[in-house]
Amino acid sequence: MRRSADAAARASPALRYPQSGARGAEPHPEMAILNSEQWEIAGWLSAVVAAAALAAWLVLRRRPTAEELERARRDFLVQSGRLVDGMLLDIYEVDAADGRKLPMLLFNYRIGGVDYECSQDISALGGVVNATEVRAGFPCSVRYQPGNPQNSIVIAEAWTGLRQGLPHLHAFEDPDPLDTSDLDGGNG
């Protein structure tokens, strides 16, 4: 019985993809079997290529300009900043490094018993506000970042905390006298 099983095993057709390491098994000519040294070389080569790609991206990427960073800060505060009442203290000009004069808006506000005094460069916001029309001493609304209250603005492209002026209360020049006919006792 044993001989017939061995003879049948020898007579059976060979496996199409025999296990590697089996006696008499040869790898398929189109299949590449890498040994551990080749895998290590491929792994290190992949790591070096990835590191080089990351370094190239860090060196060659376009960095935002100071104006773009300031615009992003204003947009962030418009979208997620909290509002608080403040006071415009002054508008003044600062000399820039390139010789321009930058209009600055000085304002203060109070949050949780702490007074903050900040300034904002409004030179990029010429289309939104005219610096000559801003009046010191008027109340304003301030947007600030809750976790960082000194990060605040009064003016942005899509929002302004400036108020148009003090409310106008209408005064009657000659008010109508009160109708007291019902108090006269019906003498009508």
Secondary structure, DSSP 8 states (H G I E B T S, - for coil): -HHHHHHHHHHS---SS--TT-TT----TT-----HHHHHHHHHHHHHHHHHHHHHHHHHS----HHHHHHHHHHHHHHH-EEEEEEEEEEEEEE-TTS-EEEEEEEEEEETTEEEEEEEE-GGGTTT--GGG--TT-EEEEEEETTEEEEEESB-SS-B-B--SS------SS------GGGTTS--
